[in-house]
Each structure stands twice: as C-alpha cells, then as structure tokens.
Amino acid sequence: MAFDLIKLITDVFDPQPGEIVTVACDLPRNPEEDSAAWRERRAMAHQWHRAFAALGHGRGFSTTPLLGYPATGANGAELPAQGIIEGTWVPLREKLLESTLAVFLTEYSATAALDSLCKEKEDFRAASMPGAEKRMEQTGLAADYREVARRCQVIERILKGANALEVTFSTGHHCTFDLRYRTPMVDDGFLPRHKKGDRVINLPSGETFIVPYEGEREGVSSHSRGTLPIRDGKGLALLKVEINRVVEIEGEGTVAQELRAAFDVDAVRSNIAEVAFGCNDKAQVTGNVLEDEKAGFHWAYGRSDHLGGTVGVKQFHSPETVVHQDVVYAKGNPIQVADARVVKPGGAVRVIRNGVYVVF
C-alpha cells in the first residue's frame, strides 16, 4: 500500500483547530559534514511541512514556515540559541514555545531538548525523528500503531514494580540493571494534544523504556553491574559496569577506542541512562538507530533526565559534552539477546529468549 503521510499525521497527532505547528530540521555547519542521507531528510522536512500546511487548511490549525538551525553535533545536546526562518535569524526557544506541536527531522537527536520545552509549556508536544529515512515509510512508519501500543503496554505492565532486569547476550556476557525506584514509560506513537505523561515521542515509534536507578538516594548505591558487549566488524568491546557506570572498556578495536575517547572527554557519559524494549513489528534493522531500537532490546549511555532519570546537562562538564547514545541488540544486529528476564517481587518474567520476544 502507498504511504499516506496525511493519515499518519492525523492518527499520531490529531491536530486541533487553533493549534500552531512547527516543522524543523538541523543544518550542516559546513559542506564537509553534509551527506546524501541528511539532504534526503531535509527534503522530508519540506514534505512534512507541506502536508501539515495542507491538512491545516481543513482542520483549522496553522503551520509556521519551516524552521532550520545549526546542527548541534551530538545526540542529546542542547539546541542553539538561534534558528533561521525564511532567511532570517530568530530566537529558537521562543519560536518553538509559540507552537503547540513541533516535529523535528534531524541529523542529531533533539529529544532531550524538546522534553525540556515540554516541561516549560503545558500545551506543547513534540516528535523527534533523528536519522529518519524516506524508506521508513514502508517499514517502521507504516506499522499498525494499535498493535504497537498493545505491545508497549504488555512490556510496561511487566516492568512496573520490577527490581531488576537481567540480560544475557549472545556473546555469553551478562548485565543486571537495577530498576528500583523507577517507573517505565511508553512511546507508542500516539501524541494527541494535552496527552497525559510524556509528551515527546520518536517516529517511527514503538518502545517501552525505563532508566536504571542511578544511585541518587543517600546511602543507597545502584546495583547495576556486569558486562555490556559491543561489536564493530570483527572487533569486540567489553564495557565493565559497576554501580550503573561504565568503569572499564576492554578491547583494541575501533569501537573500544572511540568509546574510551568519548568517556575520557566527560566521565558522565559513562552513566547507564536507559534500558528499553522496541515494540514495532515493522521496524527493520539496517544500522539506523532510530528504527533499529524499535525492533528489540537496547540500552543507552549518558543523559537520562529527559527519560525520568537524574543525569542532566548540569552534571556534564559543559553543554558541548552532553550526549545520549543508544546501543541496540535487536534481531539482525551483530550481538543479540540470548535471554532477558525482569525480576519482580513475585518472581522473574522472561521477555526475550534467543533473540525473540516470548510475551507477545
């Protein structure tokens, strides 16, 4: 079936009369960092802008001119002070807060910054689409979001009240994530006006996530510990976790060297910031994290405050070193999940076995 962008916008956002919609994209800071995928995404931003404008004529809402801004250079970083509309520089934060809905098709994730704006303004919600690709119109964006929501709710029920998540990877390594004092959250692809709870989603959508306990309670340390494997080609990096922080990285491959360098820049990046289960059955694993993470298990390091954790911009050395980066183990990735169990007071619930969900 042909992809229907107007239907997706209507189903996901249900824009109401009087609303103000802003579509935004980030812009390369120099020609050398541009790419074909990034250019395609900017073209998608124009397409989405035209679709919102057309729908608004019949529904009675308005769409502001397309908003651009200099790329931040990192996922999870703060937005710049200024953006550009029709060739004129404008205060970015102020312009966004004039809207009730913002849709960001970007190279670098703006999810954390958009979450901060939601906390400032009650009548504001946002969709973050870092790394979106046109081909996703036939995969993750084309999912039956009623089924996606059902799957998300199944995982949410399992995670509620959990003490820990125990994950064994296909490499044989194991990690326990401390889930005490935390509440799971759902990104199920529905973002109507005045939605209760979290008002930022990714598109394609479809995950239930939770931030591991980060040890912020006095005298109560985190029990997150173990080994997280990451493979890059033939190289294998082993991240040793203690008290919810990566404390050592073993391996000599490219990924191990890059992670050591990244954590040396700012040690707060080593925080285990998220664990999540992707629930979009149309999501395909291609190496694009935006869609890959919707297909299966993933964890993230760095910033967590936008997801319900305690590590935010102020904990990092500077806004320039802030990051939130996902690592995915869905079926089709180099490393997968051999076994994932949620430990609750009444016993353990197995969620994944040999890379396949067993709860749907």
Beta strands, then each sheet from edge to edge (+ up, - down):
strand 1: 20-27
strand 2: 62-63
strand 3: 67-70
strand 4: 82-85
strand 5: 88-91
strand 6: 101-104
strand 7: 125-128
strand 8: 164-169
strand 9: 174-178
strand 10: 185-187
strand 11: 200-202
strand 12: 207-210
strand 13: 225-232
strand 14: 235-242
strand 15: 245-250
strand 16: 272-278
strand 17: 297-302
strand 18: 324-328
strand 19: 337-344
strand 20: 347-353
strand 21: 356-357
sheet 1: 2+ 1+ 3+ 4- 5+
sheet 2: 2+ 1+ 6+ 7+ 11+
sheet 3: 15+ 14- 13+ 9- 8+ 19- 20+ 21-
sheet 4: 10+ 12- 16+ 17- 18+
end
